[in-house]
Each structure stands twice: as structure tokens, then as C-alpha cells.
């Protein structure tokens, strides 16, 4: 059986932690923006954070590629909400 492949018409889901070692979420977005357009896929990006700093939420809101911002831990309820909001019938 062939493994599933992702086409450019597919939409993926990325949970991105702002506070990662070596490269944080902000730095990752800077690198992503520098990619050539034909190298990019469709992604729903949800940022996760442990900080209560309101500046992080505001900064994430200013990034057009970020579809949501949640505090960690990622719970089953948050996952259900994200799937329903961004993938509709696929999540049900």
C-alpha cells in the first residue's frame, strides 16, 4: 500500500510552540516567509504558549498565517475546537 502524500491542494495543521529550543516560533515564521512561494503548502497554524504575556497573543494576531493562539497545555477540547473550526465536517 502506498503511503499518503500531501498535495499542494491539501491543508495541513501545525501546532507551533512559541518557546522552542534553538529556533522559537517567531524565528520559524521569519524563515517560512523567506521561502519561495512555490515551496509553501497550505497550513492552518495554531500557536501555543506557556507565557501569560499579552504581547505574545498580540504579536501572533499580527501574523496573517496564524489561525489561532492557545495557552498550553493542548487539551482534547482545544483540539476538537481547532479541528471543527478549520476542518469542519472532517472533524465530526
N, C-alpha and C positions, 0 to 999 in steps of 0.2 A: 504494500500500500504506500502511495506517495505521501510525503509529509505535506501539511497545509502550507501554502505560500501566501504572502501578503502582497496584494497588488496595490498600485497607486490609488485605486478607487476605494480601497478598504480604509476603514478608520480604526486606529489603534487607541489604546488607553494607556497613559503614562501617569503613575503616581510619583511625583518628584519631591524629594525631601530637600528643603532649603539648606539644611545643615548636614551636608555630606562631607566626609573627609576628602582631602586633596582638591576636589572641584565641587564647589557648592552649587545650589540650584541657579543662582544668578549667573555664575560663570558659565554654566551649561547653556543657558539661554543665549548668552553672548556668542558662544561657539556655534550654536544652532543657527543664529541669524547670519553668520558668515558663510554658511553652506550655500552652494549654488541651488537655485530653486528646483532644478530637476533632480536633486538628490533628496528632496524632502518628501515625506509621506504625510498623510492626514492623521493627526493625532489629537485626541482630547487630553489636555494636560491639566492635572489636578495637583496643586502644590500642597505639601504637608509641612507642618512646622510644630515644634515644641515650644517655641517662644510666644510670650504674650505681647510682644512688641507690636503695636498697631501699625508701625511703619512698614512691617513686612507685608501685612494684608494690603495696605495701600499700594505698595510697590508692585505686588503681584497683580493687583487690579489694573495697573497701568500697562501690563504686558498683554497684548492682544491675543497671544496664543494660550494664555492661561484661562481655562474654563471654570476653575473653582479653586477655593482655598479653604483648607480644613486644618484644625489642630489635631495633632496626634494624641492618642493612638487612632489608627484607622479601624473603625468598628464595622461589623456587618451591616448596621443601619446606614452608615455613611456610604458604604459600598453599594447597597441597594439603591440609595438615593441617586448616586452618581450614574449608575447603570440605567436607571429609569429615566433620568433627566436627559441623558446624552445618547442612549441607545434604544429608548422606548420599548417597543414590542420584543426586542431581543432579550431584554432583562426580565420579562414576565414569564 
